Structure formats: C-alpha cells, structure tokens
Amino acid sequence: MDTGRNLSLLYGVTDAPDGAIKRSAIIIDKSGKIIEIDRQVNATTHGADVVNFFKALESSN
C-alpha cells in the first residue's frame, strides 16, 4: 500500500499527489531493476496472474 502516494507518483500510476491512483503492480528484481509493470491489475485474478508471470519467466530462462 502506498498511503503517501510517493511510489504512485514515482512509477506514474497517478499524475498528482491528490489524484486517483489506478491499481498497479510493479515487479522489481533483486538488483532493483523493474522487470514488469502491470497497469491493468484485476483484483480477482491478481495472485494467480503474478504466479503465472513468475512461472513463465522461470521457464524462459
């Protein structure tokens, strides 16, 4: 949760400190590199979507 909206502003999921925030997921690897930004998170399937993302990432390596 980004209650201060700092990360939301940094990663571009809102335009203003008091603006609406679109539900998003940002996946960052161990080195701090952003490897995925999902700006269309479905709250119902998000958990499974993240698991499937990592399974696909693992199988491509």
N, C-alpha and C positions, 0 to 999 in steps of 0.2 A: 504494500500500500504506500502510495506517495502522498501522504496527507499535506505536505508542504508544497506540493506541485513542482518541486525543483527538478526531479528527474523527468517529469512530463514535459517541462519546457526544454530541458536539455536534449531529449530524444524526439522532440517535435510532435508529440501527441496532443498538444494544446498550443494555442497561439498566445495566450495571455494568462497571467497569474490567476485571474478570476474567471477565465473561460472554461467551457465544458471540456472534459477530458474523455477521449474515446478509449474504451478498454483496449489495451495493447499488451503484448508480451515481447520482451526483449531477451534473447538468449545470448549470454556472454560466456566465452570460453575461459579456461583457467588463466590465460595470459592477459585477459581483459579485452580481447577482440570481440566485437559484435559479430555473431555468426548468423543471426536471424532476427528480423523484426516482423512481428505479426500484428498488423493494424486492424485485422478483422477477426478478433477473438470471439468465438462462440462460447459463452459461459457454460453451456450444456455439455459440449464436447471437448473443452479445452484440455483437461487432463489427458484424455486419450490422444488428442492431437499432439501434445508435447511428447508423449511416449513414442508415438509413431514417427515424429520428427527425428528423435534420437536413434530409433531403430534403423531408419533409412540412412542417417548419417553414418552409423556404425557399419552398415552393410556396404556403403560406398567406399570405405577405406580399406 
